[in-house]
């Protein structure tokens, strides 16, 4: 069983924060999928039809993330929660980036649920996994970025390294590639977002990955 925890310090400070976890085994990650691209395009059209960009920040889930960001000393107008960033991109007339079928599949789940979701190659992770505050001297290598030292902030880390700056950026060291066979997805909650909503986002991410990359859902569960 994969061990995912929230540190006592984080749990005590942010009552109501939860994580939705899903594991998908035996995936086949392809570079692109026409069926998935078509589904993403339909979803983007619906978002543009139903949401105005000026109203986005006041949607309940987006507002909960923004309030949470201010509490952890991040300006959400400069560093947006990942789900909001994707939806905002759509509302500006662009499509979400296409990476590979697994990443595109969980990004689709993210824009459908408005929940920020990260995903990782489980074979590159050394358990346990903990949502905690970063420690002095720790460094982080984001996808497509150079490694850099980080100041005190919330992170998801395994026993060796930081895998996520919570809840907006994943590590290059654990990213999903065409060689990935086991995927861990983490739906990132915040105070004010119902835990049931967070779990449903994790389940949706896993269902999408299986739909477009094959494999099987090994387990979905909630951590709080």
Order of alpha helices (4+ residues) and beta strands (2+ residues): beta-alpha-beta-alpha-alpha-alpha-alpha-beta-beta-beta-beta-beta-beta-beta-beta-alpha-beta
